[in-house]
Amino acid sequence: MNRPGLYNETKVGDIIEIFRELKPVSLIVAGDSYIYFGDLNPLLESVSDSLVGGGYAAFTLEDVDAVSATSLNITKPGWRWMLTPSGRFAHNKEYVKTLGGKHSLHTMYYEHLDGFRYENGVPVRGHIFVMKKMVEQEL
C-alpha cells in the first residue's frame, strides 16, 4: 500500500548521531531496531541526550529463550546481553532498566513478550520498554 506523505523526512546513518542531530525530541519509538546493539550504554546515552525532559522512548528488545535464561541466571548472574545465533543481541531486563536509570530514563512500563515476532516459525521472546526522561525535579 502506498502511503504518500507518511514521513516528513528520512534519515540514513548512525542512529546515535541522528538522535543527537534531531534533538530535542519528545518521543522516540523503535521496534526491532536496538537488537543490533550489544552494549546499550552509548545508545541510551544518546536517547536521553536527545529527549526533552518528560519525553518518552518506547522500544522492543529480544530476550533469550527460556532454557538459556535459566542457564545464564545460574552461570552468569547479572548477565547484560548475549549475541544470539541469529546475529542479533538479546538483553537482560534488569540491565536495560538499570542502564536507563543511569541516563535519567525511568521505566514507566515494561512487558515481557513471548512470540512478539516469529523466526523460521519459532516464536521469539522479547521485551517492550517505555521510558520517560526525568526532569530535574523528578531526579
C-alpha positions in Angstrom: 0.0 0.0 0.0 1.4 3.4 -1.0 1.3 6.0 1.8 2.5 9.3 0.4 3.3 11.9 3.0 3.6 9.3 5.8 7.1 10.6 6.7 8.3 14.2 6.7 11.8 13.1 6.1 14.0 10.0 6.0 17.5 10.0 7.6 20.2 7.4 6.9 23.2 6.9 9.1 24.3 6.1 12.7 21.2 6.3 14.9 23.2 7.6 17.8 24.4 10.6 15.7 20.9 11.0 14.2 19.3 11.3 17.6 21.7 14.0 18.6 21.2 15.8 15.3 17.4 15.8 15.7 17.3 16.9 19.4 15.2 18.0 21.1 12.6 15.3 20.5 9.6 14.4 22.7 9.0 10.8 21.5 11.2 8.0 20.2 9.6 4.8 19.1 11.9 1.9 17.9 10.6 -1.6 17.2 13.1 -4.3 16.5 15.9 -1.7 16.0 18.1 -1.8 19.1 18.6 -5.6 18.8 21.7 -4.9 16.7 23.5 -3.2 19.7 25.2 -5.3 22.4 26.2 -2.6 24.9 23.3 -0.3 25.1 25.2 2.4 27.0 26.1 4.7 24.0 22.6 4.3 22.6 20.6 5.1 25.8 23.0 8.0 26.5 22.1 9.4 23.1 18.4 8.7 23.6 18.5 10.6 26.9 20.5 13.4 25.5 18.0 13.8 22.6 14.8 13.7 24.6 13.3 16.8 26.3 12.6 16.4 30.0 9.3 14.5 30.2 9.8 12.9 26.8 9.3 9.2 26.1 11.3 6.4 24.4 9.4 3.2 23.6 11.4 0.2 22.2 11.5 -3.5 21.9 14.4 -5.8 22.5 14.9 -9.5 22.2 15.3 -11.8 25.2 17.0 -15.2 25.3 14.9 -18.3 25.2 13.6 -19.8 28.5 16.3 -22.5 28.7 19.1 -20.0 28.1 17.6 -17.6 30.6 17.7 -20.3 33.3 21.3 -21.3 32.4 22.5 -17.7 32.2 21.0 -16.7 35.6 22.8 -19.7 37.2 26.2 -19.5 35.4 26.4 -15.7 34.7 24.2 -13.9 37.2 23.9 -10.3 36.2 24.4 -11.0 32.5 23.7 -8.0 30.4 23.4 -9.1 26.8 24.2 -12.1 24.6 24.8 -12.5 20.9 22.3 -15.0 19.6 22.7 -17.4 16.7 20.6 -15.0 14.5 23.4 -12.4 14.8 21.2 -10.1 16.9 21.5 -9.4 20.6 19.3 -10.4 23.5 19.2 -8.2 26.5 18.6 -8.8 30.2 15.6 -6.8 31.6 17.4 -5.6 34.7 20.4 -4.4 32.7 18.2 -2.3 30.5 16.3 -0.8 33.4 19.4 -0.1 35.4 21.2 1.5 32.4 18.1 3.6 31.6 18.2 4.9 35.2 21.8 5.8 34.8 20.8 8.1 31.9 17.7 9.6 33.7 15.3 7.3 31.8 12.7 5.9 34.2 10.9 2.7 33.1 7.3 3.7 33.1 6.1 0.4 31.5 7.6 -3.0 30.9 6.2 -6.1 29.4 7.8 -9.4 28.6 6.7 -10.6 25.2 6.5 -14.3 24.2 6.3 -14.5 20.4 6.4 -10.8 19.6 7.9 -12.0 16.3 8.5 -15.3 14.7 11.7 -16.5 13.1 11.6 -19.6 10.9 8.2 -20.4 12.5 9.6 -20.2 16.1 8.4 -17.6 18.5 11.0 -15.1 19.6 10.9 -13.9 23.2 11.3 -10.2 23.8 10.5 -7.1 25.9 8.9 -3.8 25.4 10.1 -0.8 27.4 8.6 2.6 27.8 10.9 5.0 29.4 10.4 8.6 30.4 13.2 11.2 30.5 13.1 12.5 34.0 13.3 16.3 34.6 15.4 17.8 37.3 12.7 17.9 40.0 12.0 14.2 39.5 15.6 13.0 39.9 
